[in-house]
Each structure stands twice: as C-alpha cells, then as structure tokens.
Amino acid sequence: MSFSSLGLSKQLLKNVADQGYQKPYPIQEQAIPAILKGRDIMGLARTGSGKTASFVLPILQRLQTQPPATGRSVRTLVLVPTRELAVQVAEVFQTLGRDLPRRVKTVAVFGGVSINPQMMALGGTDVVVATPGRLLDLISQNAVGLSAVSTLVLDEADKMLDLGFADEMTDLFRMLPRKRQTLLFSATLGGDVQTLREHLLRDPLWVEVEEEERDLSQIEQVAYRVSDERKGPLLRYLIKKEGMKQVLVFVSSVRTADNLVVKLNKNGIRAAAMHSQKSQGGRTGVLNQFKTGSLQVLVATDLLSRGIDIEDLPHVVNFELPRSPKDYVHRIGRTGRADARGQAISLITPDDEHHFRVIQKKMGRWVDFVDSADFDLHGV
C-alpha cells in the first residue's frame, strides 16, 4: 500500500515524500482513512511505530476544510506526558504541514519554562500539544479555551497515567465538548487505560500494531561483573581505555544521574544529565550538544530516553539495569541501527545477576561476561 491510497492531499503526499517515507507503517494504513472519516481510534502502539504521523496527517488535512482559528479557542488538542514529546509532536505537525494551502498554527505548551511566552503564542492556534498540568495553568489564566475542540488526541496515555496525571486529565475532559473525535494511543492496555477507553471513545476502530522483534545482530553486547563501589570507576576506565567519544548511559534515578555526572566531570570526562528535574532549555541544550559530539557522555533516565534519537550512536551503557527485558532492548536499540555497528555494555553487580539472566532469557540471546575484579581502577 502507498500513501497515495490513503486519501491524503497532493501537498501532504509531497511533504511525506520529502521526509523520505516510502510507504506507510501498518498503523498509518489503518488509522489515517478512519480518522479522515471522523472515527474514534483506540491504538495500541509503541514509540517508533509511526503513530505520530498516523494522527498528524489526517488532522492537518481536515483542518484545511475549516477556517483559521481565531482568539483563544483551539480546535485540536493533543495531550502528552512529557515536555520532550510535546516538542517532538509539534515539530511533526510543523514539518508535515509545510506549504499547505491553509497554514496550520501549532503550539507546544509544557511546564518547566516561563508561562508568559506560551500565553502570548496561543492566539489563533489550531493545534495545541500540551502536558496536562501546564494546560490547566493556561486555562486558569484564560490563555486558551477548550469549548471548540473537535479532535482530542491522547498520546502515550499509559505514561500520562503512570506519571500521576489522572486527576488533571479528568479535569480537562470535563471542559471538552461531548461531541468530538477522540484518538487514544497507548503502549499498553492496563485497567486505567481501559477505563479511559470506555468513557471517552464512541465506537472506536481498534488498531493494534504488534511489536516487531528487534534485530540485535549489529550490536555487540558485553557485561562486566563488578561490585557496587567499583561501578563508577569501571565506567570511567572503560570510557578512557576504549577511547569512547559518544556514550549514552542509562540509570534508574535522577539522583544517580546527577551523582554520576559530577564524578565523570571531576575525572576529565565531559558529561551532563538529562532527566525530569532539568529545565526544558537545559535538556534541549544538553541533547543538542550530545548529538553534535561536543558532549562526550549523556546520562539519562528511561523516561527521558524517548526523546533521544541519534544516528550512528556507537555506545550504550546500562549503569543500572531497567526493570523489564523490553526496556533493556529499547535501551540498547539506540545503537547498532541500519548498517552501523554498535556496542552495549552492562555493569552487573552480584545483586543484578538473577535479573540479568531473566533479561537474557526473554531476549533469546546470551551475553558474554567479563570479570573486572583484576582491573586496576586506581586514578580513574
């Protein structure tokens, strides 16, 4: 199937082609025609499945038949869990909406930055991409109204619920018109997401994209046995010994990220952290430095890792293991993309060994172990 068979306009097809897309993803094949017809959607799909374009393209097309937005009333509302995802989704709207006969104004709003520029930007906005808390702040300031919303998108609904946005989402739903199109996307269908589906959707089309098994053959995986107190020195030793120029390090908590960055910088390794307690400007700046190679090590938590997509990333390190095997594959899959080789390193303490065996079993691949007990880590 081709994009031209989905009912999209010539300019949207040109914009899709300009982005290098050859054919639609499965979720796009199913969702785009249904959204164009006004149907509600229940989509189960993970990051990287093509879901963003599956709702952006039909929304852009439908807005072409409507007059430009005026005042503070918005027609399309996209709710997302994180600042990074808000920026990312807004950029997709802007990129795929280039040169359309009617300009579609899209604004991303999120916390962690000054509210005043966002208030000023909202006039005459067609699409608002928002985190729930900041949107409620803007509504309380009369900067935006939801009475004219005709399309509601809940992107990564499970993450919003996991982050404790249930009450904020309920408050927002009460402000929306009952007659609207609702598109709900989630990676999982837990009880809370199921409740959302039952209360928000009308006769939805069910779209489920089965996750393809990730090809890990391009990734060299190695695990180092190490004691807790030697993990930091071992990481610095490996970075220096192997001459690593660009390393993405995963940790499980904000505190660990900040402590690790301090130690790396003290030992001559330029590093920065990316996590939820950093300002939006700080996170964007750090990510840009890492992408361009001016920052050697980026230390990130799993939540923020969704906004990190770097071509030819050579090294990923699991300083701490993730909770699930799927998260492990998601982490190491940041390297070894396309035809590039990559290396994934895991630092395994005695307490980690059982959990790492479970990860390997689920992954269907056993990882070579290296005992680091005899490594001279003094002075690193």
Secondary structure, DSSP 8 states (H G I E B T S, - for coil): --GGGGT--HHHHHHHHHTT--S--HHHHHHHHHHHTT--EEEE--TTSSHHHHHHHHHHHHHTTS----TTB-SEEEE-SSHHHHHHHHHHHHHHTTT-SS---EEEE-SSS-HHHHHHHTTT-SEEEE-HHHHHHHHHTTS-B-TT--EEEESSHHHHHHTT-HHHHHHHHHHS-SSSEEEEEES---HHHHHHHHHH-SS-EEEE--------TTEEEEEEE--GGGHHHHHHHHHHHTT-SSEEEEES-HHHHHHHHHHHHHTT--EEEESTTS-HHHHHHHHHHHHHTS-SEEEEETGGGGG---TT--EEEESS--SSHHHHHHHHTTSS-TT--EEEEEEE-GGGHHHHHHHHHHHT---EEEE-TT---TT-
